[in-house]
Structures are given as C-alpha cells and as structure tokens.
Amino acid sequence: MNLANKISISRIILIPFFIASIVYSRIDIALIFFTLAILSDGADGFIARTLKQKTRLGTILDPVADKLLLTSAYICLSMVNTVPAWVRLPPYVTIIVISRDAIIVLGSIIVYMTRGDLKVSPSVIGKITTFFQMITIVGVLTQLKYSYILWNTAAVLTILSGMDYVMKGSKLLNENHSTPRRG
C-alpha cells in the first residue's frame, strides 16, 4: 500500500462526508470536501507517476474513486432540494453521466471475461470529460450563474467520450476473434 493508493482510498472516504454535507444543507462544506477530493485525484496521479508508484491496485482504485465521487455528486445535486432550483443539475445530465459510466463498467467486464485481461488507460477525451464533470460540480456548489453552460458541455463530452470508449471496446472484442483466449 503506497502513498498514491492511500490518497485514492482517502478520496473514497471523503464521499460520505460530501453527501452528508449536501443532504444537511451545508453546500459550503460540501464544496470543501469535493475540492479536497478533486485535488487528491490530481495528487495521487502525480505521485504515482513521479515516484514510480503505479500499481495494479492503483489502476483500479483511482477510476473507482472518481466514479463513486462523481456519481454521488451528480445524484445528490440533481435530487436534493438544498441546492437552489436554478443551479440544480437537471436529471438528463445525471442520467447521461451515470449511463456512460455503467456502459464503461459493463464493457470492461465483457472485455475482461472474453479476453482474460483488461488494460485500462483513459483516453484524452475521457480525461477532458472527467475535468468538465468535476468543474460542473464546482459550478453548482458555488452557485455559478452560468452553471448550465458547464453541465451541458459536460453532457456533450460525456456522450462523445462514451462513444469513444464503446468503439475502443468493440475493437478489443473484434481483436479477440483472431486471438484465442488463453486458459
């Protein structure tokens, strides 16, 4: 268990505190927890790369922490009435974000089951999408007047990155037909 993995686990531990802050109308505290979580996302990646602490566990923990954080944030900020209606996330944005993540997870399981392995590497559009999804949450928590621009941009990028991951997954599955599974 290296430092980068401990930071990823800390990000997961912040999630219930973030949710509780929203549920109990403490958007200011939710912003602090969310900011700590997104800063830790950058920190664990930086530490893993620069200190050569990349591990198999880390390649699983980091995206899981991101998915849990963002899914929780999108659900809470579209459902909880403590957020003013004019900056509350519309349900379609939450549905798009969660659907894409569900498709990626399901596709990953299918690729792993058919190929026997799975090498996870985020695409550039996937990283940009995650950035916009996180900035959208910050915009909503700070009650930014133009949050709708952020969430609509995040929704479009989420759809595009989802299509990108589906195409990459399909390509991996098609390669599988020419390479028999070991085992």
N, C-alpha and C positions, 0 to 999 in steps of 0.2 A: 504494500500500500504506500504509494509515493505521494508527494505533496500535490501534484496535479489531480490525482484521484480523490484525495481528501477535500480539495476545493470543490470538485464536482458533487461529492456527497453533501457538502455544506450547502450547495445551491439547492439540492433536493430538500434538505431540512428547512430551508427558508420558505418553501412553498406554503405549508400550513399557516405560517405566521402572516404571509402575504394575503392569503384567502381570508383569514380571520379579521385582518385589518379592513378589508373591503366590506365584509359582512357586518362588522360593527361600526361602519361609517367613519373609519379613520383612513381616508384616502391619502392624507399626508404621510401617515406611517406606511401605508401600502406602497407609496412611491419610494420610500427609503428602502424597504425590503426588495422591491423589484429592481431598483438601481444597484443594490448590493449583488443581487443575483446576476444581472447582466454584466456587471464589472467582473464578477467571478468567472463568468463564461469566457471572457477575454483573457483573464489571468491564467486559468487552467490550461488553455491552449498555448499561450505564450510560454508558460513554464514547461509544459510537455515538450515543446519544440526546442527551446533554448537550452534546457537542462537535460535534453535527451531522455525524457521520462515518459515517452509514448509506450503505452501498454495495451494489451488486448482488452483488459477491463476498462481502460480509459476510452477506447474507441466505442464501447457500449455505453458507459456511464454518461459521457458528455452529451450525446444526442438524446438519451433518455431524459436527462435533467432538463434539456431545452424543451423537449416535447411536453413534459409534465408542467413546467413553468408556463409555457405559452398556452397550452390547453386550459389550464386552470385560470389564467388571466382572461382569456377570451370568453370562457363560460361565465365567469364572475362578472366581468364588465359588460356583458350583454344581458345578464339576468337580474342582477342585484339593483334594487331601486335606490341605493345610497348614492349612485352616480347620477348627476343631473341628466334628464332625458336628452337634452340637446348634444351631449357628448357621449352618451351611452352607445356602445357598439351595437349596430343593427345585427339581428340574428343571421342574416345571409353571410356576413363576414365570418362569424364564428363557425357556421356550417362549412364554409369553404376551407378555413384553416384546419378544422378537425378532420374533414373528409380527406384532404390531401395527406395528412399525417397517417390516417388509418390506411389509406391506399399504399403509402410507402411502407408501413409496417407489414401489411399483408403481403405485398410484393416481395419484401425482404425474406419473409418466412418461406414463400413459394420458391424463391431463388435458392435459398439455403437447403430446402428439402429436396429439390431436384438436382442441384449441383454438388451438395455436400459441403460447400463452403460459401462464405459471403465476405467480400472485401468492401467495406463501407468507406466511401470517400465522397464528401459533399461536393456538389458542383458549384461553380461560381454563382449561377443564378439562385441556387439553394441558399448560399451564404447571404446574398443580397436580400433574398426574401426574408430570411430569419432576421436580418437587420431591420427591415421595414416593419416586420411584425412586432419586434421589440419597441421600435420608435413609436409605433401606433399606440401601444400600451402606455408609454410615457406621455404621449399627447393626450390620451383620455384621462390619465391620472392627474395631469396638470391642467386639465380642462381647457386645452388649447382650442381657440375659436375655430380653427380650420382643421380639426381632427379628421373630418370626413375625407379630406384630401389624402391624409396618411392612410386611413383604413381602406379607401378604395384603391390606392396604389398597392398596398399590401395584398389586397384581394386579387388584383390582376397578376401580380408577381407570384402569388401562391398558386394560381391556376397554371401559369406558364412553367413554374418550376415543377409542379406536379406532372405536367405533360412531359417535361424533360426526363424526370425520374421513371415514368412509365415507359418511355422509349428506350432508355438505358436498360431497364429491367427486361423488356421484351428482347432486346438484343442479346442480353446474357442468356435468356432462356432459349433463344434460337441457336446460340453457340453450343448449348448443351446437347442439341440433337447430333452434332458432329463429334462431340467428345463424350464418350460413355462415362457414366458415374463410377467412381471407384468405390469398392466396399462391398 
